[in-house]
Amino acid sequence: METGIDGGLARRDEPGTPIMNFIDVPSVEECSRKIISNGGKIVQPRQAIPGVGYILVFQDTEGNVFGILETDTTAK
């Protein structure tokens, strides 16, 4: 049985800061190429979260900001 997607809460730096949802993907690199080829923009490049995986933040063509997460417990 899988444990689920987990989650986290962070204190907002300033009032009115929007929430950001993260989407679990098999490959951050592959997904980022698709984002760019479909008109999206990378806002925060791929970065490792040790023991968790890799994240990347992007903006879609309508200005919405999302994150993607590739789970990889060997990430450093």
C-alpha positions in Angstrom: 0.0 0.0 0.0 1.3 3.4 -0.9 1.5 6.1 1.8 0.1 9.0 -0.2 1.5 12.3 -1.3 2.3 13.7 2.1 2.2 17.5 2.4 3.6 20.5 4.1 2.6 23.9 5.4 4.8 27.0 5.4 4.3 30.4 7.0 3.6 33.1 4.4 6.3 35.8 4.2 3.7 38.5 3.4 -0.1 38.7 3.7 -1.8 37.9 0.3 1.0 35.5 -0.9 -0.8 32.9 -3.0 -0.6 29.2 -2.2 1.4 27.0 -4.5 0.4 23.4 -5.4 3.0 20.8 -6.3 2.3 18.0 -8.8 4.1 14.7 -8.5 5.8 13.8 -11.8 8.0 10.9 -12.9 10.7 13.3 -14.3 11.2 17.0 -13.6 13.5 17.3 -16.6 11.1 15.7 -19.0 8.1 17.7 -17.6 10.1 21.0 -17.8 10.8 20.4 -21.5 7.0 19.9 -22.1 6.2 23.1 -20.0 8.6 25.2 -22.1 7.5 23.7 -25.4 3.8 24.5 -24.6 4.5 28.2 -23.7 5.1 28.0 -19.9 8.1 29.6 -18.1 10.4 28.2 -15.5 10.3 30.5 -12.4 12.6 28.5 -10.2 15.0 26.0 -11.8 15.3 22.4 -10.6 16.7 22.0 -7.2 17.3 19.0 -4.9 15.6 18.5 -1.6 17.9 16.0 0.1 16.2 12.7 0.8 13.0 13.8 -0.9 13.6 14.5 -4.6 13.7 17.4 -7.0 11.4 20.4 -7.4 10.9 23.0 -10.1 8.5 25.9 -10.1 6.9 27.2 -13.3 4.3 29.6 -14.6 1.6 28.5 -17.1 0.4 30.5 -20.1 -2.3 32.1 -18.0 0.0 33.3 -15.3 -0.7 30.5 -12.7 2.3 29.3 -10.7 2.7 25.6 -9.9 5.5 23.4 -8.7 6.4 19.9 -9.8 8.1 17.2 -7.7 10.1 14.2 -8.7 10.4 11.8 -5.8 14.0 10.5 -5.4 15.2 9.6 -1.9 18.8 9.6 -3.1 18.6 13.4 -4.0 21.4 15.4 -2.5 
